[in-house]
Amino acid sequence: MQKKLIGVCLINFLIAALMGLTLRYIFVDPIAINYRYLTHAHSHVAMLGWVYLMLYLFIVHYFIPDKKPIYTRLFWVTQIAVVGMMVSFPFIGYAAISISFSTLHIFCSYYFVRLVWKNHQVASPLIRKLLKAALVFMVLSTIGVWCLGPAAGILGSASAFYNISIQFFLHFQFNGWFMFGVLALFLHQFPIDDWMLGSRFFNTLVISTILTLSLIISWFAFHPLLLWINGMGILLQLLAGYYFIQLLKPHWTEFWSRISKLTKWMYGLALLSFLLKIVLQAASILPEVGDMAYQYRNFVIGFIHLMMLGVISGFLFAFLLQKYPKTKNTKSLSLGVYSFILGILSTEFLLLLQGVYYYLNLGMLPHYYLILLFCSILLPLGILFFIINLRNYDTETLKTT
């Protein structure tokens, strides 16, 4: 895995984080920027320029033994699509140019799926199934994107169909493609030989991922049956969480003893966020909690950031940290790790607390937007220190693992 390709992903993430910081600055001191357009740019660059491309690199590195030049060429074409969205969305929003670059990214992802499906070599049945499920969910999620045009043209952008299409894409991106992708990479490190337990974990996680879409649909097209379906999905997700712990238990002590302190911190963030994600989704089985999540934007943003920053980015950074030589773990890298973690914890706490204030009709927290802005500075700061320390990245270890 080339350092420059990792650097491209981290720079994409830094730009997305700076866009997010700008979005929060607007609430402190309004500036002449289209908030909605910048939000589109922020989300697209974070999801498709950071998470997608970083997963791309790790999947090729670990699961594709014959690394043909096509993978590098496809990476750069995909990055062109990301840059196109990066520079077009903030100024024009959804328009012909930005939609063209988004479409290019989708077709690149389809070709990536074809290549990986054909050329991957994975010994473990569980890891192979997780990898294939991630790819299937990625393709499935794009159905939501293809529905946006007809939905907006026929029913309008305020219609239930349009909103469900957006949420369909996000649900299967975050809970499907991203989640299954990082789990495949994480569990790849463990010599799991209990295939029956592995199958139970995989099956319950897949079914729960599909069923929990029903809660989102109920927000825009309510039917009592959807809440029952979501409840079944939540119970299966809790069961999947239990199986996940059982899979790790026999191997955890040995794994934990051989990773560095910084890596432990990042894995701790990722695993804690993963379990918290399950708990929060389990809470949605209560109708009042499900309604709160829909009515108060803070809870929705907090959950998305928990998934994006805590779970997905936490795992991706942990994978990267495992390849930083312990002898080269500099103070600035440590500062980057702790800044990033503190930035996530503090902003998540503020979003949750403000959401509770809204729910209790207590109004705004004193200086809420200013405090949120200062806490948010820690996120791009942490990413910047990762980029600075990329020169110490152990490419020799990467070649042999």
Secondary structure, DSSP 8 states (H G I E B T S, - for coil): --HHHHHHHHHHHHHHHHHHHHHHHHHHS--SS-HHHHHHHHHHIIIIIIIHHHHHHHHHHHH-SS--HHHHHHHHHHHHHHHHHHHHHHHHSSSHHHHHHHHHHHHHHHHHHHHHHHH---S-HHHHHHHHHHHHHHHHHHHHHHHHHHHHHHT-TTSHHHHHHHHHHHHIIIIIIIHHHHHHHHHTTS----HHHHHHHHHHHHHHHHHTHHHHHHHHS--HHHHHHHHHHHHHHHHHHHHHHHHHGGGHHHHHHTS-HHHHHHHHHHHHHHHHHHHHHHHTTSHHHHHHHHH-HHHHHHHHHIIIIIIIIHHHHHHHHTTS-GGG--HHHHHHHHHHHHHHHHHHHHHHHHHHHHHTT----TTHHHHHHHHHTHHHHHHHHHHHGGGG--HHHHHT-
